[in-house]
Amino acid sequence: MKRDEIEAIERHLRGRELDRTDYVFCSERKVRLTRNGFWRVVSEAGKRAGLPVNAYTHQLRHACGYYLANRGATSG
């Protein structure tokens, strides 16, 4: 992980106003967001955006990868 990415995560964690936790992604109850919970967030966001197909977490992963690759990011 690059230093600027680590710093961004640390800023995010420090910026939380309520109930400190080590998890980056938390539910509304301030507990760890499960895989199924994250899937529901992505699915609901796709519906709200009016996408003509169902949105899946794997699609989001590839979309982020393409975005980063097109901007010169490498895996190392």
C-alpha positions as CSV (number, residue, x, y, z in Angstrom):
1,M,0.0,0.0,0.0
2,K,1.3,3.4,-0.8
3,R,2.0,6.0,1.9
4,D,-0.7,8.4,0.7
5,E,-3.3,5.6,0.8
6,I,-2.3,4.7,4.3
7,E,-2.6,8.4,5.3
8,A,-6.0,8.7,3.7
9,I,-7.3,5.7,5.7
10,E,-5.8,7.0,8.9
11,R,-7.5,10.4,8.3
12,H,-10.8,8.7,7.7
13,L,-10.5,6.7,11.0
14,R,-9.4,9.8,13.0
15,G,-12.3,11.8,11.5
16,R,-15.0,9.6,12.9
17,E,-17.0,11.5,15.5
18,L,-18.8,8.5,17.2
19,D,-17.7,5.2,18.5
20,R,-14.1,4.6,17.5
21,T,-13.4,1.3,15.7
22,D,-10.5,-0.2,13.8
23,Y,-12.8,-1.2,10.9
24,V,-12.7,1.0,7.8
25,F,-16.2,0.0,6.7
26,C,-18.9,-0.1,9.4
27,S,-22.6,-0.6,9.5
28,E,-25.1,1.9,10.9
29,R,-24.7,0.1,14.2
30,K,-21.0,0.9,14.2
31,V,-19.9,-2.8,13.8
32,R,-17.9,-4.4,11.0
33,L,-19.7,-4.3,7.7
34,T,-20.0,-7.9,6.5
35,R,-19.5,-9.2,2.9
36,N,-23.3,-9.5,2.6
37,G,-23.8,-6.1,4.0
38,F,-21.4,-4.6,1.5
39,W,-23.2,-6.5,-1.3
40,R,-26.5,-5.0,-0.2
41,V,-25.0,-1.5,-0.2
42,V,-23.7,-1.9,-3.8
43,S,-26.9,-3.5,-5.0
44,E,-29.1,-0.8,-3.5
45,A,-26.8,2.0,-4.9
46,G,-27.2,0.4,-8.4
47,K,-31.0,0.4,-8.1
48,R,-31.1,4.0,-6.8
49,A,-28.8,5.1,-9.7
50,G,-31.3,3.6,-12.1
51,L,-28.9,1.1,-13.7
52,P,-30.5,-1.1,-16.3
53,V,-28.8,-4.2,-14.8
54,N,-28.2,-5.4,-11.3
55,A,-25.0,-4.1,-9.7
56,Y,-22.6,-6.6,-8.1
57,T,-19.5,-6.1,-6.0
58,H,-17.3,-7.8,-8.5
59,Q,-18.3,-5.3,-11.1
60,L,-17.3,-2.5,-8.7
61,R,-13.9,-4.2,-8.2
62,H,-13.2,-4.3,-11.9
63,A,-14.5,-0.8,-12.5
64,C,-12.1,0.5,-9.9
65,G,-9.3,-1.5,-11.4
66,Y,-9.9,-0.1,-14.9
67,Y,-10.1,3.4,-13.5
68,L,-6.8,3.1,-11.7
69,A,-5.0,1.3,-14.6
70,N,-6.2,4.0,-17.0
71,R,-4.6,6.6,-14.7
72,G,-1.2,4.8,-14.6
73,A,-1.5,2.9,-11.3
74,T,0.5,-0.3,-11.0
75,S,0.1,-3.3,-8.8
76,G,3.5,-2.8,-7.1
